[in-house]
Amino acid sequence: MLERVLFPPVRLDPNTLRTHVAGRRVLITGGSRGIGAATTRLLAGAGADVVLVARDTDRLERVAGEVRAQGRDATVIPTDLRDPEQLEALLRHPAAADLDILISNAGISIHRPLAQSLDRPDDVARTIAVNHLAPARLVLGLTPTLRASQGFVVNVSAINVLLPPAPGWAAYQASKAAFDQWLRSTAPELESVGIQVRSVYLPLVRTDMIAPNPAYRNAPAMTPERAAEIIGATLVRRRRNYQPWWTTPATTLASVLRGPTEAAYRRYARTRQKHVP
């Protein structure tokens, strides 16, 4: 019941979606599982062809097989977005020269307190590489083809970007906020040449990414399929951004209660420090 209130159904008419995506080619990063796989199934079911990007070749091929079974084309490009050479190879792939929609969905989430991060600077490098540098490079590299097709850039982001910074999430929130700001700054220039920009600020989604964190086991979470419907809706509506209905009240309350919130964070941080060996 709580999840239905927090994440109500999306109004997305299948015929309208088909009108907007049928016959169009969509590149989806993180397309092997979770939100990316669910979005792939939704768009392929509406007649889109897909270019799937992720590290896990086997999973990519399984999702691609589902797409081909629906009579649509699926191109698999195994890529580690942390590797600049692989990223450049992706941009040189023939499939990247004929695109209508880029859905930047791949992401990495790290929740680790500062005391446990002192000897792990790679946390910062990895999150910045996947959550900011790679999608920015893709937008830059794909702008010519998206301009030619008068296409879309869809950024699958997180509501963390809109909420106050929280202890333990420094690497993740900084990297997601970095690309969000970069894309928002770039959006007017992209839109001036006919490329539409959409940002989807998702709440917690029940995917493999959150599975290692026991705190999320019973937390309210959106399904990947609902997230995919939201992404699909951004392609048929003029609304540039999506965020849950309760995000604005939450951010307003956080602003009003900024002092108590920061004090609570400090108490939480001190409690966590006591348990660090």
N, C-alpha and C positions, 0 to 999 in steps of 0.2 A: 504493500500500500504506500509506504513512504517513498519508495523509488518511483512509483507512478506519479506521485505529487511533485517530486523533485525533477523528474525527467518525463514530462507528459509526451504523448504520441505526437509524431511529426506529421503535418498535413503535406503529403507528397503524392500527387496523382501520378500513377505509373505512365499514363499516356502523355502527360505533360513532360515528364522526365525523358521519355523516349523521343519526343519532339526535339528536345534540346541536346541529346547526346548520341542518338542513333547515327552510326557511321563515322563518329568522331573518334580520334585516337587519344587515349589518356595515359600519361605516364604517372605511375603511383609508386612512390618510394615506401619502403616498409610493406610491400605488397604480399609478403609471404604468410602473414598471420594477422590475427587481431583486427583492428580497424581497417588496415590496408586490404586484407583479404575480403572482409565483409563489403567494403566499398567496391572492390573489383567485381564481386558477384552481383551487386546491385546494378552497377553501370553496364556490365556485360549483358545482364538480363534485360536491360533497356536498349540494347543494340550497339553499345560502344565496343571498340577494339582497345586492347590494353597493352601497355609496356610495363612489365613488372620488374621492380628493382629491390633487391635485398641481398643479404649474404648467403642465406641458406638455399642452395640450388634445388635440393630435393623438395623442400616446401614450396618453392616458387613453381616448380614443375607440376606439383599437385594442383595448385590453384589455377595454373595455366590450363591444365587438363580439363578442369571444370568449365573454364571459359570456352575452350574449343568444343566441348560437348554441347554447348549452346549455339554452336555455329558461328562464333566470333573469333577474331584473330587475337592471339596472345604471343607477345615477344618477351622472352625471359633474358634479363641482363644481370647476372650475379655481380654484385658490386659491394665492396666495403666502403661506405661513404667517408670513413676516417682516412682513407688512403687517397691522397691527391692524384696519384697516377691512375688509379682505377676510376676516379671521378672524371678525369679528362678523357679516359677511354670511353666512358659512358656517353659523354657529350659528342664524341666522334662516331658513335654507333649510328648506322644508317637510320634506325628507328627514331633517333632524336632529331632528325632533320624534317620530320613530318608529324607534328604534334598539334593538338588543339587545346589540350588541358594538362597542366602540371598540378598534381596533388602532392604537396610536400607533407608526408605523413610520418616518415621514419623519425624515430627519436630514441634517446637514451635517458633513463631516469636514475639518479643516484641520490639516496638519502643517507647521509653520513655526517655525524657531528664533527666539528673542527678538530677536536682532540684526536679523533681517529683518522684524520685526513692529513696530518702533518707530514707523513712520509708517503703520501699518495697524491702528489701533484698531477698525476696522470688523470685523476678524476676530472679536473678542470679542463685538461686538454681534450679528453674524449668527448665530454659533453659539448664543449664549444665546437669541436669538429663536426659532430653529427647534427646538433641542434641549431647551429648558426652558420658556420663556414660552408658546409656542404649545400644546404638549401640556397644560400646566397649565390654560390657559384652556379648552381643549376639555373636560377632565375637569370643571372647574367648571360650564361651560355645559351639559354633557350629563348631569350627575348626575340631574336630575329625570326625564328620559326613561329612563335606565338603571335608576333606582330602580323606575320603574313596570314595566319589563320584567324586573326581577331579572336584569340583564345582567352583562357583563364589561367590565373595562378591562384591556387587554394592552399592556404597555410593551415594545417591542422595543429593548433596550439593548445594551450591549457589555461584554465581560469587562474592558475597560480600567477600568471603574468599580470593579472588585474588586481590581485590581492596583495596585502602587505608582505614583505619578505619574512620568511619563517626560518628559525634555526634548523640546521641540518640539511637544508635544501639549497645552500648557496650556489653550488656548481650548476644544478639543474635550473633553478629560477633565473640565474644570470644568463645562461645560454639561451633559454627560451625567450627571455625578455629582449636579448640582443637581436635575435632575428625578427621578432615582432616589431621592434623599433625600426630596424633596417627596412623591412617591407613596408611599414606604414609611411616611412619617409620617401620610399621609392614609388609607392602606389600612384601618386599624381602623375609622375612621368610615364609610368607604364600605361595608365589609363588614357593619357594624352595621345598614345599611338594605337589605341584600340584594344589593349589587353586589360581585361577586367580582373580585379584583385578581390579576393575574399579571405577573411580570417575567421576560423572556427575555434572558439575558446571552450574546450570541452572540460567537463568535470571529471571525476574519477571514472575510468572505464575498466570493466572487468576483463583484462587481458593478461597475457603472460608477463607483461612488464611489472604488474603489481603483485604477482603471485609470491615472490620471495619475501614480501613484507607482511608478517602476520597481523599487523595492525589493521590491514585492509580486508581481512578475511570476511568480517561481518559488516563492513561499512557499506552504506548505500552506494551503488555504482551503476552506471549506465552500461547497457550491453553494446558490444561492437556493432551489432545490426542497427541499433538506434543511432549510434554515432554515424554510421554510413548513410542513414536516411537524412540526417542533418547536413552532411556533406553534399548529398544529392540535391537537397533543397536549395543550397547556396548557388547551384548551377542554374536554377530556374527562377530565382527571385532576384529582385534588384537590391535587396538588403545586403550591404557589404560585409557585415559581421554577424556572427551568432554567438550568443552567450546565454547560459541558463537564466530563466526569468528572475531567479533569486540573487543573481550576481550583483545587480545595482543596489538592492537593500543591504547586502552583505558588505559591499565596499563603502557605502555610506556609513553604516554602523561602525566599521573598522576605523573610519576617519574620525568619527565622533569619539570613539573609545580608544584613540591612538595611544594615549598615555597608559591606561590600564593594560592594553594589549601588549605593549612593549615591556611593561613590568612583568606580566605573566610569562612572556618569552624568556626574560632574564631568569625568573625562578625556575622555569623548565630547564634552561641551559645549565644552571647550577646543579639541579637534580641529576641531570645526565652526567655531569662531570664527576660526580661522586662514584659513579659506576664504571668509570674508565680506569683500567689497571695502570 
